[in-house]
Amino acid sequence: MIPVAMSEIYPQSEGGSGAKGSLIRRFIPVSLRTQIRQLVAPLTFPRAVKTMQGVIERIRPDLIHAMRIPFEGMIAAMSMRGSEKGRGNAVKAPLLVSVWGNDFTLHAKSSTRMANYTRQVLNVCNALHTDCVRDLNLARKLGFAVMKPSMVLPGGGGVKLDIFHPPQDEFDDERYLPIDEQQRVTIINPRGFRAYVRNDTFFNAIPLVVYRHPLVRFLCPNMAGEAQAERWIAKLGIGEHVELLPPQSRQQMADLFRQSQISLSITTHDGTPNTLLEAMACGCFPIAGDIESLHEWITPEVNGLLVDPGDPKALAEAMLSIISRPDLRRQARERNIQLIEERGEYGKTMRAAENFYTSMVKA
């Protein structure tokens, strides 16, 4: 099996990196960036499809795997459909498509055109990988045939427990001791800026928490250079409590999770976020937006809390509640580590994915 980077076929990104990416983040709000991609990307499809068909004919793959529906899956489906209508010696490799947590609930609902492209992908593909049961059910409602093969596994191959694990100190350091108002509290928001992440809720909740816990610190990876974050910090007067950090390596993210008592994932669209599972594996208490897919991992008041993603007061109350409940944090730690070992560990996930690949190639 020969992997081909999608950037070779379709050089799009979430906003880019370096100087150009920084300028985009500073002057174009994240919601507008998403809308622009949804409008402009289909204009690039004809060229991308032609390129992909050339790659397919050149390497003649046993299997084609598109890692998400917009826009790689759309290009792959159009390429396969075009090949079927072309020469008799067209490659007949099966198409496996993975689904991100916002492919159906955000992108497919953004316009009639995006909905039609999504349905085309589900009609053409031979098999589907989702990271939550909710998305498999949505895929079937949108036309993915029940008899087609499918698998539900965490994205990104699952969690590497040699990297994402609790601190090795005896009794797991001081994170599970009672915390009074004069002790340091560290809370991490690893979700960065995306159209479906409610950072307005997050930032507006901070002053309510700081009022009760003046030494609280909020770590924000992937937010350095975000103009909107800087404006909120200035407006709310919370600069001494918030650290806007650049993108982090996996090891750096694991270290940040191990420093933190609480991890936040306040979104309106999601499947199973990798950062949620990684935080859970490191012993962080998860507080997330109350959306259907996250109920597959979090049982409120047992191993996490789910809140209205549009309510800053509810989020602040949840953070304050968990700060004062070390027993629940410790209980959640034990349950979450067990969950990740059972359902999200990298080795198990990759073996299941490999078996699925093999079954498709042999079919």
C-alpha positions as CSV (number, residue, x, y, z in Angstrom):
1,M,0.0,0.0,0.0
2,I,1.5,3.4,-1.0
3,P,0.3,6.5,0.9
4,V,-0.1,9.7,-1.1
5,A,-0.3,13.0,0.8
6,M,-3.4,14.9,-0.1
7,S,-1.4,18.1,-0.3
8,E,0.1,16.6,-3.5
9,I,-3.4,16.7,-4.9
10,Y,-5.3,19.4,-3.1
11,P,-3.0,22.0,-1.3
12,Q,-5.7,23.5,1.0
13,S,-5.2,24.1,4.7
14,E,-7.0,25.5,7.8
15,G,-5.4,28.9,7.3
16,G,-1.8,28.1,6.8
17,S,1.3,28.6,8.9
18,G,4.1,31.2,9.0
19,A,3.7,34.8,8.0
20,K,0.8,34.3,5.6
21,G,-1.1,32.2,8.2
22,S,-0.6,34.8,10.9
23,L,-2.0,37.5,8.7
24,I,-5.0,35.5,7.9
25,R,-5.6,34.7,11.6
26,R,-5.2,38.4,12.5
27,F,-7.5,39.9,9.9
28,I,-10.1,37.3,9.0
29,P,-12.4,35.8,11.8
30,V,-12.4,32.0,12.0
31,S,-16.1,31.7,11.1
32,L,-15.5,33.7,7.9
33,R,-12.5,31.6,7.0
34,T,-14.7,28.5,7.1
35,Q,-17.4,30.2,4.9
36,I,-14.8,31.3,2.4
37,R,-13.4,27.7,2.1
38,Q,-16.9,26.3,1.7
39,L,-17.6,28.8,-1.2
40,V,-14.2,28.8,-2.9
41,A,-13.0,25.1,-2.5
42,P,-15.5,23.6,-5.0
43,L,-14.1,25.9,-7.7
44,T,-10.8,24.1,-7.4
45,F,-12.3,20.6,-7.7
46,P,-11.9,20.1,-11.5
47,R,-8.2,20.6,-11.4
48,A,-7.8,18.5,-8.2
49,V,-9.9,15.7,-9.7
50,K,-7.7,15.6,-12.8
51,T,-4.5,15.5,-10.7
52,M,-5.9,12.7,-8.4
53,Q,-7.0,10.6,-11.4
54,G,-3.5,10.9,-12.7
55,V,-2.0,9.7,-9.4
56,I,-4.4,6.8,-9.2
57,E,-3.6,5.7,-12.7
58,R,0.2,6.0,-12.0
59,I,0.3,4.1,-8.7
60,R,-2.8,1.8,-9.2
61,P,-3.6,1.5,-5.5
62,D,-5.2,-1.4,-3.8
63,L,-7.2,1.0,-1.6
64,I,-7.9,4.7,-1.5
65,H,-8.6,6.3,1.9
66,A,-9.8,9.9,2.1
67,M,-9.3,11.2,5.6
68,R,-12.4,13.4,5.7
69,I,-15.3,14.4,3.5
70,P,-14.7,18.1,2.8
71,F,-12.8,18.3,0.7
72,E,-10.6,15.3,0.2
73,G,-13.5,12.8,0.2
74,M,-15.4,14.9,-2.3
75,I,-12.4,15.0,-4.7
76,A,-11.9,11.3,-4.3
77,A,-15.5,10.4,-5.0
78,M,-15.6,12.6,-8.1
79,S,-12.3,11.0,-9.3
80,M,-13.7,7.5,-8.8
81,R,-17.0,8.4,-10.6
82,G,-15.1,10.0,-13.4
83,S,-12.8,6.9,-13.8
84,E,-15.9,4.7,-14.0
85,K,-17.1,6.7,-17.0
86,G,-13.8,6.8,-18.7
87,R,-11.5,4.1,-20.2
88,G,-12.2,0.4,-19.7
89,N,-8.9,-0.1,-17.8
90,A,-9.8,2.4,-15.1
91,V,-8.5,1.5,-11.6
92,K,-11.3,-0.1,-9.5
93,A,-9.8,0.3,-6.1
94,P,-12.3,0.5,-3.2
95,L,-12.7,3.9,-1.6
96,L,-12.7,4.2,2.2
97,V,-13.7,7.6,3.7
98,S,-13.2,8.9,7.2
99,V,-15.5,11.4,8.8
100,W,-14.4,14.3,11.0
101,G,-16.8,15.4,13.8
102,N,-18.1,18.4,11.8
103,D,-18.5,16.9,8.3
104,F,-22.2,16.3,8.7
105,T,-23.3,18.7,11.5
106,L,-21.4,21.8,10.2
107,H,-20.2,21.5,6.6
108,A,-23.0,19.4,5.1
109,K,-25.6,21.8,6.6
110,S,-23.8,25.0,5.4
111,S,-25.4,25.0,1.9
112,T,-27.4,22.8,-0.6
113,R,-24.2,22.4,-2.7
114,M,-22.2,21.1,0.3
115,A,-25.0,18.7,1.2
116,N,-25.2,17.3,-2.3
117,Y,-21.4,16.8,-2.4
118,T,-21.6,15.0,0.9
119,R,-24.3,12.7,-0.3
120,Q,-22.3,12.0,-3.4
121,V,-19.4,10.9,-1.3
122,L,-21.6,8.5,0.8
123,N,-23.1,7.1,-2.3
124,V,-19.8,6.4,-4.1
125,C,-17.6,5.3,-1.2
126,N,-17.3,1.6,-0.5
127,A,-16.8,1.9,3.3
128,L,-16.8,4.5,6.1
129,H,-14.8,5.2,9.2
130,T,-16.4,7.4,11.8
131,D,-15.0,8.3,15.3
132,C,-18.5,8.2,16.9
133,V,-21.7,6.2,16.5
134,R,-23.6,9.4,16.0
135,D,-21.8,10.1,12.8
136,L,-22.4,6.6,11.5
137,N,-26.1,7.1,12.1
138,L,-26.1,10.5,10.4
139,A,-24.2,9.0,7.4
140,R,-27.0,6.4,7.0
141,K,-29.6,9.1,7.1
142,L,-27.7,10.9,4.3
143,G,-27.6,7.9,2.1
144,F,-24.7,5.6,3.2
145,A,-26.1,2.1,2.6
146,V,-26.6,-0.1,5.7
147,M,-25.0,-3.1,3.9
148,K,-21.7,-1.2,3.3
149,P,-18.8,-1.9,5.7
150,S,-18.2,0.6,8.5
151,M,-16.0,1.0,11.6
152,V,-16.2,3.3,14.6
153,L,-12.7,4.1,15.9
154,P,-11.0,7.2,17.4
155,G,-9.4,9.4,14.8
156,G,-5.7,9.8,14.4
157,G,-5.1,6.2,15.4
158,G,-6.1,6.6,19.0
159,V,-4.0,7.7,22.0
160,K,-0.4,6.8,22.4
161,L,-0.2,5.9,26.1
162,D,3.6,6.1,26.1
163,I,3.2,9.9,25.5
164,F,-0.2,10.7,27.0
165,H,-0.3,9.3,30.6
166,P,-0.7,10.8,34.1
167,P,2.4,12.1,36.0
168,Q,4.6,9.3,37.3
169,D,4.8,10.8,40.8
170,E,3.5,8.8,43.7
171,F,-0.3,9.4,44.2
172,D,-0.3,11.3,40.9
173,D,1.2,14.6,42.3
174,E,-0.9,17.3,43.9
175,R,-3.7,17.6,41.3
176,Y,-6.2,15.7,43.4
177,L,-5.7,17.4,46.7
178,P,-8.3,20.0,47.9
179,I,-7.7,23.4,46.4
180,D,-8.3,26.6,48.3
181,E,-8.5,30.1,46.9
182,Q,-4.8,30.8,47.5
183,Q,-3.6,27.8,45.5
184,R,-2.6,27.6,41.9
185,V,-5.2,26.1,39.5
186,T,-4.3,25.3,35.9
187,I,-7.0,24.8,33.3
188,I,-6.2,24.0,29.6
189,N,-8.3,24.8,26.5
190,P,-6.5,22.8,23.7
191,R,-9.1,23.4,21.0
192,G,-7.6,26.5,19.3
193,F,-9.8,28.7,17.0
194,R,-12.3,26.9,14.7
195,A,-15.7,27.9,13.5
196,Y,-17.4,25.4,15.9
197,V,-15.3,26.1,19.0
198,R,-17.1,28.5,21.4
199,N,-14.2,30.6,22.6
200,D,-16.6,33.4,23.2
201,T,-18.1,31.3,26.0
202,F,-14.7,30.3,27.2
203,F,-13.2,33.8,27.5
204,N,-16.4,35.3,29.1
205,A,-16.4,32.5,31.7
206,I,-12.8,33.4,32.9
207,P,-13.6,36.5,34.9
208,L,-16.2,34.5,36.9
209,V,-13.7,31.9,37.8
210,V,-10.9,34.4,38.5
211,Y,-13.2,36.2,41.0
212,R,-13.3,33.1,43.1
213,H,-9.8,31.8,42.4
214,P,-7.4,34.7,41.8
215,L,-4.4,32.3,41.1
216,V,-6.1,30.4,38.3
217,R,-4.1,30.0,35.1
218,F,-5.6,29.2,31.6
219,L,-3.3,27.6,29.0
220,C,-4.4,28.1,25.4
221,P,-2.4,26.1,22.8
222,N,-2.9,27.1,19.2
223,M,-4.1,30.6,20.1
224,A,-1.0,32.7,19.8
225,G,-1.5,35.4,17.2
226,E,-5.3,35.1,17.2
227,A,-6.5,38.7,17.2
228,Q,-10.0,37.9,18.6
229,A,-8.4,36.2,21.6
230,E,-6.2,39.2,22.2
231,R,-9.2,41.5,22.0
232,W,-11.2,39.4,24.5
233,I,-8.3,39.4,26.9
234,A,-7.9,43.1,26.8
235,K,-11.6,43.8,27.1
236,L,-12.1,41.4,30.0
237,G,-8.8,42.4,31.8
238,I,-7.7,38.8,32.2
239,G,-4.2,39.0,30.7
240,E,-2.3,37.9,33.8
241,H,-4.4,34.7,33.9
242,V,-4.3,33.6,30.2
243,E,-1.3,32.2,28.2
244,L,-1.9,32.2,24.4
245,L,0.5,29.5,23.2
246,P,1.7,28.5,19.7
247,P,1.1,25.0,18.3
248,Q,2.6,22.3,20.4
249,S,4.1,19.0,19.7
250,R,2.5,15.8,21.1
251,Q,5.0,15.6,23.9
252,Q,4.5,19.3,24.7
253,M,0.7,18.8,24.8
254,A,1.1,15.8,27.1
255,D,3.2,17.9,29.4
256,L,0.6,20.7,29.5
257,F,-2.2,18.2,30.2
258,R,-0.2,16.8,33.1
259,Q,0.2,20.3,34.6
260,S,-3.5,20.9,34.4
261,Q,-6.4,19.9,36.7
262,I,-9.1,20.5,34.1
263,S,-9.3,20.3,30.3
264,L,-12.0,22.2,28.3
265,S,-13.6,21.3,24.9
266,I,-16.4,23.8,24.5
267,T,-17.8,23.2,21.0
268,T,-21.1,23.0,19.1
269,H,-19.9,20.5,16.5
270,D,-17.7,17.5,17.3
271,G,-17.2,13.8,16.9
272,T,-14.6,12.4,19.3
273,P,-11.9,15.0,19.7
274,N,-8.4,13.6,19.9
275,T,-7.5,16.3,22.5
276,L,-10.4,15.2,24.7
277,L,-9.1,11.6,24.8
278,E,-5.5,12.7,25.3
279,A,-6.4,14.9,28.2
280,M,-8.4,12.1,29.8
281,A,-5.5,9.8,29.4
282,C,-3.3,12.3,31.3
283,G,-5.7,12.5,34.2
284,C,-7.3,15.9,33.4
285,F,-11.0,16.3,34.3
286,P,-12.9,16.9,31.1
287,I,-15.5,19.6,30.8
288,A,-17.1,19.7,27.3
289,G,-20.0,21.1,25.3
290,D,-23.2,19.1,25.8
291,I,-23.5,17.5,22.3
292,E,-24.6,14.0,21.4
293,S,-21.3,12.5,20.4
294,L,-19.6,13.3,23.7
295,H,-22.2,11.3,25.6
296,E,-20.5,8.3,24.1
297,W,-17.4,9.0,26.3
298,I,-18.6,11.2,29.1
299,T,-21.1,10.3,31.8
300,P,-21.8,13.6,33.7
301,E,-20.9,13.6,37.4
302,V,-19.0,10.3,36.8
303,N,-16.0,11.0,34.6
304,G,-16.6,14.6,33.3
305,L,-19.2,17.3,32.9
306,L,-21.2,18.5,29.9
307,V,-22.4,22.1,29.7
308,D,-24.3,24.3,27.3
309,P,-21.6,25.5,25.0
310,G,-23.3,28.9,24.7
311,D,-23.5,29.7,28.4
312,P,-20.4,31.3,30.1
313,K,-22.0,31.2,33.5
314,A,-22.7,27.5,33.3
315,L,-19.1,26.9,32.2
316,A,-17.7,28.9,35.0
317,E,-19.9,27.1,37.5
318,A,-18.8,23.8,36.2
319,M,-15.1,24.8,36.5
320,L,-15.6,26.1,40.1
321,S,-17.5,23.0,41.0
322,I,-14.7,20.7,39.8
323,I,-12.0,22.8,41.5
324,S,-13.7,22.2,44.8
325,R,-14.3,18.4,44.3
326,P,-11.0,16.5,44.4
327,D,-12.8,13.2,45.0
328,L,-14.7,13.5,41.8
329,R,-11.6,14.5,39.9
330,R,-9.8,11.4,41.2
331,Q,-12.8,9.1,40.4
332,A,-12.9,10.5,36.9
333,R,-9.2,10.0,36.5
334,E,-9.4,6.3,37.2
335,R,-12.5,5.8,35.0
336,N,-11.0,7.8,32.1
337,I,-7.7,6.0,32.0
338,Q,-9.6,2.7,32.0
339,L,-11.8,4.0,29.1
340,I,-8.8,5.0,27.0
341,E,-7.1,1.7,27.6
342,E,-10.2,-0.2,26.5
343,R,-11.5,1.9,23.6
344,G,-8.9,4.4,22.5
345,E,-5.4,3.0,22.9
346,Y,-3.3,3.4,19.8
347,G,-2.2,-0.2,19.4
348,K,-5.7,-1.6,19.6
349,T,-7.1,1.1,17.3
350,M,-4.5,0.6,14.7
351,R,-4.9,-3.2,14.7
352,A,-8.6,-2.8,14.2
353,A,-8.0,-0.4,11.3
354,E,-5.4,-2.6,9.7
355,N,-7.9,-5.6,9.8
356,F,-10.5,-3.4,8.2
357,Y,-8.1,-2.3,5.5
358,T,-7.2,-5.9,4.8
359,S,-10.8,-7.0,4.6
360,M,-11.5,-4.3,2.0
361,V,-8.5,-5.2,-0.2
362,K,-9.5,-8.9,-0.1
363,A,-13.2,-8.3,-0.9
